[in-house]
Amino acid sequence: MPKEHVLAKVEADLRRGHVHPAMQRLASLTAAYPDDLELRARRAALYRQVGNVAEAGRWGFLTEDASDAEIAAFERSYPNAWQRLRVLTVTADPSDRLGPVASGRLARLVEQAEQGGAAVTWTEVGPRPGEPSSWRDELGCLVAAVVGVVLVALTVVGLVTVIRWVL
């Protein structure tokens, strides 16, 4: 269904006072068009209308009209900078399309995310941590791999023991 048709249905839902279907339609549209800043602004306005300040901050984060209270509520809902960056659900770096306030806001968020040691890399699926900054970042994967190998070895030993009992 074309975007304009769905937006017309959203407006019709809102005129009838059917907020929930309008929210669902806008959610579907933002999933289909994650980088459309106009849709994000509409979604933020709808959340603002129903009093969901945190979601208004989330969807208004990349707009110029998000209030400080909305941004603060969004930050309280997602205290980790990487979490906030991911739940913005943009697939490409939007910096070149943002106004000065939203651009500064996004730059601060990226800076906060990078304080963890990994640079923000924009991929086709959105922001991701760049290469690990030290061997300690990969230690968790190494431990998980060793535990996995040990579990597989114990399983094999157990199976061999059971087969010997049976024979």
C-alpha positions in Angstrom: 0.0 0.0 0.0 1.5 3.4 -0.9 2.7 5.6 1.9 0.3 8.4 1.0 -2.7 6.0 1.2 -1.6 4.8 4.7 -1.1 8.4 5.9 -4.6 9.2 4.7 -5.9 6.3 6.8 -3.9 7.6 9.8 -5.6 11.0 9.4 -9.0 9.3 9.1 -8.3 7.2 12.2 -7.3 10.3 14.2 -10.4 12.3 13.0 -12.6 9.4 14.3 -10.6 9.3 17.6 -9.1 5.9 16.9 -5.6 6.6 18.2 -4.4 2.9 18.5 -4.9 2.0 14.8 -3.2 5.3 13.8 -0.2 4.3 16.0 -0.1 0.9 14.4 -0.2 2.3 10.9 2.5 4.8 11.7 4.6 2.0 13.2 4.3 0.0 10.1 5.3 3.0 7.9 8.3 3.8 10.0 9.4 0.2 9.8 9.0 0.3 6.0 10.7 3.8 5.7 13.1 3.9 8.7 15.0 7.0 7.4 11.9 9.1 6.7 12.2 12.1 9.1 8.7 13.3 8.3 7.2 10.0 9.5 9.3 10.2 12.6 8.0 13.7 13.3 4.4 12.5 12.8 4.9 9.5 15.1 6.5 11.8 17.8 3.5 14.2 17.5 1.1 11.3 18.0 2.9 10.0 21.1 3.0 13.6 22.4 -0.8 13.8 21.9 -1.4 10.7 23.9 1.1 11.7 26.6 3.8 9.1 26.0 6.7 11.4 26.6 9.5 8.8 26.3 8.3 7.5 22.9 7.8 11.1 21.8 11.4 11.7 22.7 12.5 8.5 20.9 10.7 9.4 17.6 11.3 13.1 17.9 15.1 12.7 18.7 16.0 13.4 15.1 13.6 16.3 14.7 14.0 19.9 15.7 10.8 20.1 17.8 11.5 17.4 20.5 11.5 19.0 24.0 14.1 18.6 26.6 11.6 16.7 28.8 11.0 14.3 25.9 14.7 13.7 25.3 15.3 13.2 29.0 12.4 10.7 29.3 13.8 8.8 26.3 17.3 8.8 27.9 15.8 7.4 31.2 14.0 4.7 29.2 17.2 3.7 27.5 20.1 4.5 29.8 22.8 3.0 27.6 24.0 5.2 24.7 24.3 2.2 22.3 20.8 1.1 23.2 19.4 4.6 22.4 21.3 4.7 19.1 20.0 1.3 18.1 16.3 2.0 19.0 16.4 5.1 16.8 16.1 2.4 14.1 17.7 4.4 11.3 19.6 2.5 8.6 21.8 5.2 7.4 23.7 8.1 9.0 21.0 10.9 9.0 23.5 13.7 10.0 23.4 15.4 6.6 19.6 15.7 6.7 19.1 17.0 10.2 18.7 20.5 11.5 21.2 22.0 13.8 19.5 21.0 17.1 18.9 17.4 16.0 22.4 17.1 14.4 24.0 18.2 17.7 21.8 15.8 19.7 22.8 12.9 17.4 26.5 13.9 17.5 26.4 13.9 21.4 24.8 10.5 21.3 27.4 9.1 19.0 30.1 10.5 21.2 28.6 8.9 24.3 28.4 5.5 22.5 32.0 5.8 21.4 33.1 6.4 25.0 32.7 2.6 25.5 35.8 2.1 23.2 34.3 1.1 19.9 33.7 3.6 17.1 30.2 4.0 15.6 30.1 2.5 12.1 27.1 3.1 9.9 26.1 -0.1 8.0 23.1 -1.0 5.8 21.3 -2.1 8.9 22.1 0.9 11.1 24.8 1.9 13.6 27.1 -0.9 14.8 30.3 -0.9 16.9 33.4 -0.7 14.9 36.4 -3.0 15.4 37.1 -3.9 19.1 39.6 -1.5 20.7 41.5 -4.2 22.6 41.9 -7.9 23.2 39.7 -7.6 26.3 36.7 -6.8 24.0 37.0 -10.3 22.5 37.6 -12.1 25.8 33.9 -12.9 26.2 33.8 -14.6 22.8 36.8 -16.6 23.6 35.4 -17.8 27.0 32.1 -18.7 25.3 33.9 -20.7 22.7 36.0 -22.6 25.3 32.9 -23.4 27.3 31.1 -24.6 24.1 34.0 -26.9 23.2 34.1 -28.3 26.8 30.3 -29.0 26.7 30.6 -30.7 23.3 33.5 -32.9 24.6 31.6 -33.8 27.7 28.5 -34.7 25.6 30.7 -37.0 23.4 32.2 -38.7 26.4 28.8 -39.2 27.9 27.4 -40.7 24.6 30.4 -43.0 24.3 29.9 -44.2 28.0 26.2 -44.8 27.4 26.9 -46.8 24.2 29.5 -48.9 26.0 26.9 -49.7 28.8 24.4 -50.8 26.3 26.8 -53.1 24.4 
